Amino acid sequence: MKNKSLVSITDFTKEEYLRILELAAEFEAKPRQDILKGYVISTLFFEPSTRTRLSFETAINGLGGRVIGFSDSGATSASKGETLHDTIKMVSNYADLIVMRHPLEGAARLASEVSSVPIVNAGDGANQHPTQTLLDMYSILKTQGRLENQKIFMVGDLKYGRTVHSLLQAMSLFNPTFYFISPEELKMPATYKLHLEKMGLNFHEGKDLIQFLPEADIIYMTRVQQERFTDPIEYERVKNAYILRRDMLKDCKETMKVLHPLPRVNEIHTDVDSSPHAYYFDQARNGVYVRMAILSAILGVK
């Protein structure tokens, strides 16, 4: 993994996934280390972010590295018309690794092609969010004891939700069964279902959230993302399609966990927060350890 960009979750192999999760467990046990002392990491966030940006910066600081970058592209030369190509060429002169979020699909791949240092994709439009996927996998492994043979319910925005696209691709290597629950307008794109069919994996698709919940090992809720809609009327029609409440979980397995990449709006009622099934805030904390693992592996210090 040394000096290897992470743009799509498919850039890493199954063995590399497992190595990242192994390293994450090591960092969770000992999160303060100076192994990135002398390294400079650039965080370029062309799109708003709270958890991803702060967890990356927490990971870098915890490992003794230094952070440069921005969280508002309006305060950069991009506002003057500088191209992404030129921004990346310039910043790669200053940093050992670049973490980038961008609203356009394919932006991270372009960055990796022009950068002289590794690129870590922190989300590009509705396309990919590979570091979120790895922390999701770590959360599944911690709560279920294994990655294999999980029944995973993906609920909400499956069309534009980059987190579910990446998670589907990674977990497809571990013989899952997927349940896709969404409005008609936000169904899982055909290309991902075709991927599962080619791998001989089972999946179910529907609109009824309640019907099969007792079978779930993981419920992966997603926010209907207003920023991905060009038609505000379409957004208003589907924004409250699913709201998970505590009483809906009464027949679920004791070990079942509810995950969410956050932020939530109202798709998980606050009464779920006190349920033993709620894991989304722990899931966010896991992001620090997983991002420590990703950075240290790519920079070759682990």
N, C-alpha and C positions, 0 to 999 in steps of 0.2 A: 504493500500500500504506500510505501514511501514515495513522495513527490507525485502521487496520483490524484488527479482532481476527482471530486465527487459531485457530479452534475445530475446524474440520474441514479436511482437506486440500483439499476442494472449495471452500473459501472463497477460494482463490487460483486464478488462471488459469494456463494453460500458460506464458504469457509471464512471469508473476510467478515461477513456479518457476525459469525459466531466469535471471531477474534475480537471485534469491537465490543460485543456484549461481555466477553470475558474481561477485557480491559475496564469497561464501565464498572463492573463489580469491584475491581481492584481500586478504582478511584472513589467509589462510594465508601469503601472501607478506610481509605486514606486520601481525602480530597485536597489536602494542602501539600503540594510538592513544588520544587523549584526547577522542574525539568525543562520549562520553556524560558528560563532566564536567558536574556540576550536575543530572544526572538521577537519580531514585530508582526502582529496580525492586523490586517486592515478589515474593518467591517463597513461595507458599503450598502446602506439600506435605502434604495430608491423608492421603497414602499413602506408604509407604517408597520411597526412591529413592536411588541412589548416583550413577550416571553422569549422568542427566538433570539432577538438582539441581546437582551439582558443575560440570558443563560449562556450565550457564547462569551460575552464579556466577563461574566462571573467565572466561567471555565478558564479563560485566558489568565485572568488575574490570580485565580487559585493556583495556577501552575507557574506563576512567576513571569509570564510574558507581558508585553506591552501592546496596547490597543491604539490604533489610529483609525480615523474614518468619519462617517457622518450618518445621521439618522433622518436627515431632511435634505433631499436632493435639491430643493429650492434654494438652499444656501451654498450650492456648489456651481462649478462652471457648466453643469448640465443646463442650468437655467439660462445660460448665455448661448446655448446651442452646441456645446461640446458633445461629440458623439460618444456612445458607450465604448466603442473601439479605442478612442483616444484616452478616455478616462482610465480604462483598464491598463493600457500600455504605460501610462504615467504612474499609476499607483503601484504597479508591479515592480517599479524601480525602488519603491520605498519599503516594501513589506516582504515577509517570507511566505505569506499565505494570504489569500483574499477570501473573505466570507461575503457573499453578495445576495441580496434579495432585490428582485426587479418585477414590475408588473407584467412584462411581456414574456410570453412563452418563447423559449429558445434563447433568451438573453444570456443565461448562464453558460450554455454551450458555446455561444459566440465568445464570451469572455474567456473560456478555457482555451479557445483556439488562438487567441491573441496574447494571452498572459504568459509571462516568463516564470511565474510561480503558480502553485496549485490553486485551483478555485474550488470552494465549497459552496454549493447551491443552497441558499437559505429560503428558497421558494421563488419560482418563476411563473407568475400568472397562475393559470389553472393546470399547469403541467406537472411539476414535480416538487417534492419537499423531502429529500432523502434523509436529512438528519432527524426530522420529525418521525419518519418511519423507523429509524433505528431506536429512538427512544420509546416508540410504541412497542416495538418488538421486545425491548428490555422490560417494559412494563408487563407485557404478556408473560414473558418468561418468569419474572419475579412472582406474579400472582397465580399463575397456573402450574408452574413447575416444569413446563416444557413448551416448546413451540409447535410440536407435531400434533396433527389431528384436532385442531381447534375448530369450534363452530363460532364463526365471527359474523355478527350482525352489523352491517353498515347502513346507517340511517340518515336521511336528509338529503343534502346536496351532493349527489354522486356524479353529477355532470361536470361541475366546475371545481369540485373539492380535490385539490392536488394531494392532500394527505391520504385520501382513500385510494387514489390511483397508485401512489407509491407503495402503500401498505399491501395492496392486492398483489402487486408484482413480487415483492419480497416474500410474503407469506405463502405464495403459491409454490414455493420450494419445500414447504413443510406439510403438504397434504391436508389443507384446510377444507372446510365446507363453508361457503359464503352464503349469506342471506342479504339480498339487496332490497332495502325498503325505502321507497322514495315516491314523490309525485311523478306523474307521467312526464312532466317537463324537465325533471332533474334525474332521469334514469342514468344508470351507469353506461358510459359510451360503449358502443358495440365492439370497439377494438379490444377493450379489456375483457369482455365476455368471450370473445374469440380466443384470446390468450388462454383463458381457463379451459376452454373446450379442447384446444390443441394439447394441453397438458393432461387431459382426461380427468379434470377436477369437477366436483359437483358444486352447483350454485342454484339458488332459488331467488326468484324475483317477484315482488309484489308491493302492495300499498298498505297492507294490514300489519301494523307494528306489534300488536298484541298476540296474534294467533300462535306464533312459534317461540315466543320469548322464553318459556321454560327450558328450551333446548340450548339456549345460548351459553357459551363460555365467556364471550366478550360482546358487549354492546358498544359499538363505536358511533357515537352521536356526532353530527356535524352541523355547523351553522349554515343557514341559507345566506350566501354572501351577496349582499346588496351591490357591492362594488363590481361584481362580475356581470350584472345585468345591464343591458342596453335599454330594455323596456321596463320602466318603473311599474307599469300595470301588471306585468308578469310577476315581478318580485312581490307585489302586494298580494297577489293571488296565492302564492306558495310559501310565504315567509313563516307562517305558523302551522305548516302542514303536520308537524310532529312535535309534541311536548311531552317529554318523559316525566312521569310523576312517581313518587315513591310507592303508591298503592299498586302500580302496574308491575312492580317487581316481586310481589308477595309469593309467587309460585316459582321464582327463578332458583337456580342452583345456588347453594351457599357460597360456592367459590366464584360465582359469576362476578365480573367487574365491569363497571361502566367507564369507558374512556371517552375523551373529547380533546381535540387538539387546542381548543380555546382560541379566542375568547368565545364564551357563550353569549347568547342574547336571551332567548326565553325557551330554547329547545330542551333544556333540562331545568325543571322546576327546582327552586332552592330547597324544597323538602327532601330532595334526593341527597343533598350534601351530607346529612347526618346518617344516611344509610350505610351499612357495612359494604354495600356494593359499589359505593362511590369511590373512584380512584383517580379522578382527573387532576386534582391538585398534586397528588403524589406523582402522577405521571409527568407533570410539568417540572417537578423537582428532579426527576430522573434525567431530564434533558441536560442538566449541568454535567452529570457524570458521563453521559454518552458523548457529549460534545468534547469533553476532555479526552475521551478515548479516540475520537475521530481526529482531533488536532494532533495529538501525540503520535498516532500511527502514521498520518500523512507526512508529518515533519521528521519521522524516523527516530524519535527519541524513546519510543517504546517498541 
